[in-house]
Amino acid sequence: MKIAFIGAGSVEFTQGLLADLVDLPGLGEFEVALHDIHPERLETAEAAARVIAAGRPVTISSSLGLRRALEGADFAINMIQVGMIDATRVDFELPARYGLRQTIADTIGVGGIFRALRTFPALDLIGRAMAEVCPDAWLLNYTNPMAMNVWYLAAATPVRNVVGLCHSIYWTAHDLSELVGVPYEEVSYLAAGVNHQSWMLRFEHRGESLYPRLDEAVARDPELARRVRVDMYRRLGFYPTETSEHSSEYVPWYLCHEDEIERLRIPVGAYLAISEENVRQYEATRDALRAGRPITVEGTMEYAPQIIHSIVTGAPRVVYGNVPNTGLVGNLPTGAVVEVPCTVDALGVRPMAVGDLPPQCAALNRAYVNVNELTVRAAVEGRRDHVRHAMMADPNTAASLTAGQIDALCDDLLAAHAGLLPESLR
């Protein structure tokens, strides 16, 4: 078995996923092929991987060439970030000049749109390479914006088997279990929607809904009500599966109002500080490895290692995946990428139909999907005007800026990111 790590220079991610893989029973001997376009980061990733795999039946290789890393692969894990922290700064700083606030800027919104557009050319390369050298491999995508990237991979590349993976539903269920005082292992839950805006449709303990206990917990602690996702839950009736930082920028009600930012303690621009800390952590890991000092590595509980284990061993699991909507969610558009439970075993990843979402939840998801569709169409059809249309359709952007300001910001961002965008949009 061979697993390719694409974007292995995301050293922390590479370490955590590999730590999970080497601890899973039944995989036997396997190869991990690391790929990145940044030589120093690839060198650091390889050094870390050799530490983690020491004494295990794992072969580590690395290559600056994508095709070489993918050749003969059974699985490819994608975790690239095109443009790195410099592009992220542009995504925040240019919109901020127009008065547009963002928190994470990696899913929809102005930041999500341009992160997608500069990622699509890399996805083209990955898709073509996989079709030629490992056509039956599973592409397990972690790169954001998750829904747009998976939509593009399915619509515009020859990849056969692709699923997008995110830990937000698992951690939401885990943390809600702690909040209501029930062990996670005893909780049953069902969630669905779109990535970073799915909904806990059922949250139960031995057949009894745990939502009344959640209501009691919120009533006991007024500070809980000062979270965006709790505010959304109280108004919509279903708990959103992503953090308050994320959730605040997918709707029009919060970030354009100073009093709401203060009431709900919304950390505007949070991802810039997170990105800077990621760089510091990478540098600390690099320096430790070069000096021969030990590094601390912890497992991730991520889905990719679990999927690989189930396909290789046949052990059945249920995970949450992001896949094109083929009737899986009845009141979201066909072809849109939705997040639903999936069964996994030796036959692969098979998404489950969940029926219709509550109408108020579907309404918010459709606004999110509109941004996704226009962004993907902009790249597939070479329509620069669809980039502007996607920004105009975005809830937070439309609530914060005039149409003229959106036009001007769009032009500025197209110019700032020109070297990374699809040729047809430059």
N, C-alpha and C positions, 0 to 999 in steps of 0.2 A: 504494500500500500504506500502511496506517495501523497503527501499533502503539501501544496504550495501556499506559502504565506506571501501575499502581494501587498506591498507597503509594509514590509517587515521592520522598516525603520521606526515604526510606531512601537518603540521598544517595550513599553509597559504592557501594551496589548499582546505583543508577541510572547512576552514572558508568561503572562497569566494564562493564555490559551495553551501554550506548550506545557505548563505545569499541570493543567487539567488533563491533557492528553496522556502524559506519562503516568498518571495515577489511575487511569481507567483500565480495568482488567479486561483481558481477552483480545486486545488489539494485536498482540504479537509484535514482530519486528516491523518497523515502518520508517520511511524517510520523510524528513521535513526539508523542503527546498525553500530557502528564504530569498525573496527578491525585493530590491528597492533601487531607485535611480540615484540615491544619495550614497556615495561610497562610504563615508564615515559612519553614517547611521547603519548601513548594512553590516559593516565590520563590527559595530557595537552589538547589533542584534545577534550576529553569529556567535560572538563571544559569550553573550548571555545564554543563548540556546545551548551551547556546549556545556556550560555550568549546570543547567537544569537537567540536561539529558545524560549527564555523567553516570556511568554504571547501568544505564538502561539500554534496551535493544533498539536504539533510535539512531539513525544516520542523519547527520546534519550537513547540508550543503548550502551554498549561497551563490547568487549570480546577479550581476547587473543587467543581464538579459532576461526579458520576460518570457520569451518562448522556451529558453533553456530551463527555466524554473518550472514551467507548466508541462513540459514534455512528459507524457505518460502519467500525469497526475490523476488521481481518483477524486480529489477534492481540492478546491482552491478557496482560500479565505481572503476576501478583499477588505483592506483597511487603509486604503490610500487617503491622503489629504492633499489635493492639488493646490499648490500655492502656499501651503503651510501658514505660519503665523503672519507673514507679511500680507497675504491676501485677506486673512481674517481682519487685520487692522483696517484695511481699505473698506471692507464690508461694514464696519462699525463707524469709522471716522467720517466717511463721505456722507452717509445718511444723517449722521448727527449734526452736520453743518446745516441741514435743512430742517432740523428740529424733530427728526424721526428717531424714536427710542427703540432699542432692541435689547434683548437680554442674552440669548444664546445664538440666534441668527444662523441656524444650521438646518432648518426643516422647511418652513415656508418663509414668508416675508422677503424683504429685499436680500438679506444675507443668504437665505436658503435658495432663492432663485439663482443668484450668481455663483454660489457654491456648486449648484447642480450644473450650470452651464460650463464651468471650467472643469468639471469632472467628466462630462460626457465624452470628450475626445479620448481620455484615458480608458473609459469603458469600451469605446470602439476597438481600441488596441487589444484589450483583454478578451473581448468577445471574439474577434477574428482569430487571435492566437489559440484560444480554447477550441474553437471549431476545427482548427487544423491539427492540433497536437494532442488534444484530450477531449474529444467531442462528447463523451459520455460522463465526464466529470460533473460533480455538483459544485456550483459557485455559491458560496455562503458569504453574503454581503453584509459588512458592518458599516460601510462608508455612508455618511449622511450627505445630503438629504435622502433618507432611506427610500421613501415612497417614490420620489422622482427618479432616483437611480435605478430602482428595480423596474419601474415603468419603462424607462429608456432601454434598459437591457433587454426586456421582453419585446419591445416594439421595434428596436432599431439595430439589434445585434443578433448574430446566429447562435447565441448561447441557448442550449436546450433545457438545462436544469438549473434554475436559480431560485433562491429564497433569501429574503432579507431578514436579518436577525437583530433583535433589540431586547435589552433586559428590563425594560420599564414595567411590563405587566407583571413579571415575576416579583420584582422588588416592591411594586405597589401592593400586591397580595401579601407579601412577607411583612411589610411595615404596617399594613392595616391589621394584620393578625396580632401583631404586638400591641397595637393601639387598643384593640377590643379585648385583649387578654386571652386569646385562644391560640394554642400552638399551631404554627403554620402547617405542620404535617396533618392536622385534623381538619383543615379548612378545604372546602371545595369552592371553585370559582370558575366563572365563564366571562371572558372579555372579548370585545371585538370593536372594530372601528377602523381608524387609520393610524399609522405610526405616530407616536407621541400625542395622539388624541383618540385613543381607544377608551372604552367605558367598561367598568365593572358591572356587567349585566346581572350576574348572580354572585353572591358572596355569602357562603353558607357554612354552618357547622351542624353536621348530623341532620341535614334536611331542613334546618331552621335558618332563616335569613339573619345575617349579622348586621344588616343596616340599622335596625333599632339600637343595637349596642354602639354602633358608630355615632348615631345621633346623640346618645347619652354622653359619650366621650367628648363630643364637640360642645355640648351644653355645659359640661363640667369645667372646661378649660377655654375661657374666652380668647386666649392667644391662638388656639387652633383656627378660630374664625378669621384670623388675620393672615390666612394663606389663600392664594388664588384658587387652588384646586378645591379647597373646602368651600370657598365662596361659590364656585361653579357647581359643586355637588348640591349645596343647599338650594340653588336656583333651578337646577336641571333634574335633580333626583337620582342621578347616577354619577358615581365617583370617577373622575378622569384618571388615566393611568400614567400621566407624566407629571413631573415636578411643577411647582408653581412658577419657577423661572421660565420653563418652556411654555407652559399653558398660557401665561399672560400675553404672549406675543402672537397667538393664533386667533385671537378674538379682538373685536374693536372697542372693548369696554374699559380697558385698564390703562395702558401705557400712555395714552394721550391726555390723561387726567392726573395732575399733580397730587390731588387729595387721595386718589386711589393708589397711587404709588406709595404714598406714606402709610395709608391705612393697611395695605396688604404687604408692606415691606418688600417691594419688588426691587431686586438688585439690577438696575439698569446697567448694561454693558458688562455683565458678569463674566461672559465667556472670554473677554480679553485677559482678565486676571487668571482665569483657569488655563488659558493657552500659555501664558507666561510661566505659570507654575509647571506646566507639562514640560516646557523647555528646560527649566531648572532641574526637574527630576531626570530627564534624559541625560543632561550633562553630568549629574551626580553619578548615574549608573555608568556612563562612559568612563568617567575618571576612576571609579572604583574598579572596574574591570581591567583597565590599563595598569592600575597599581597592584593588581592581584588581591584586592580586598574582597570580602564576601558581599554578596548582594542579597537582599530580602525579596523573596518571590512568594506570592500567595495565589491560590486558585481563584477563579473568577465566577464560577457557577454559570458561565455563558452557555448558549445553546449549541454553538458550532461543535465543540468536542462531544457533546451528547448526541448530536445528529450523526457524526462520524461513527461513534461507538454503536449506535443502533443499526445503521446501515451495514457496518462490517460484521457485527455479531448477531444481528437479528433481534436483539432485545428491544421490545416495543416501548415507546415513550410517547408522551404528548408534549409538544412545545408550541410556542407561538411564533408564527412566521408571517412575513409580508410577501404577498403573492398577488398576481392579477385577479381581479374579481370576475369569476365565471359563474355568477349566480350564488356566490358564497354569502354575500350580504345583499339582501333583496332590494333595499331602497338606497343603494349606492350605485353609481354608474358602472356598467360593464366595461371591463378593461382597466379601470382605476385600480391602483394597488391598495389592498386592504390588509388589515392585520387580524388574523383568525387563528384558532387552535389548529394544529396539524398533528396527525399521527405519523410516527417515524418507525420504520423497521427495515428489514432487508430489501423491501421493495422501493424504498425511498421516502420522500416527504410528500404526504397527501393531505391537502387542506380540507377542513370540515366546513360544511355550510351551517350558518348560524341563523338564517332567516332575516327578518327585518330588525333594524335597530329602533329604539324609541324615536319617534319623529323629531323631537327637539335635538337629540344627539345626531341623527342623520343630517339635519339641517346644517349644523356646524361642520360636520364632516364634508358635506357637499361644497361649502365655501372653500375649505382646504383643498379638496380635489380639483376645483376650478383652477387654482394657482398651479397645481401639479400639471394638469393637462396643457395649459397654455405654455408653460415652460418647456415641456417635452416637445410640443408642436413647434415652438420657436426654433429648436435645434433640428428636429427632423425635417421641417419644411423650409428652413433657412429664412425665417420670418423675424426680422428685428422688431417689427411692430408688435409681435406677440410677447416679446420681453416686457414692453411697456404695458400691454394688456394684462399680463400676469401681475405686474405691480399694482395696476389699477384694481384688480380683483382681490388683492390681498387685504384681509380685514383690517389689520393694524395700520398698514400703509394708507389705505383709503380713508381711515378715520383721522389720520394725522396730517396729511398733506393735500393740497389742492391738485387738480389734474395737471396744471402747469408746472407745479413743483415736481410732480412725479415724472413728467417728461424730461425736465432738466436733470434730475437725479439719474434717470435711466441713461441719458447721454453721458453723464460723468462716469458712471460705473462701466458702461460699455467701453469707454476710452481707457479707464484705469486698468481694466482686466483684459484688454484686447489681445495681448500675447498668449493668453490661456484659453480663449474662447474657441468654439468651433469656427472653422474658416468662413462659413457662410454668414456668421454674425459679426465678423470683425469689420 
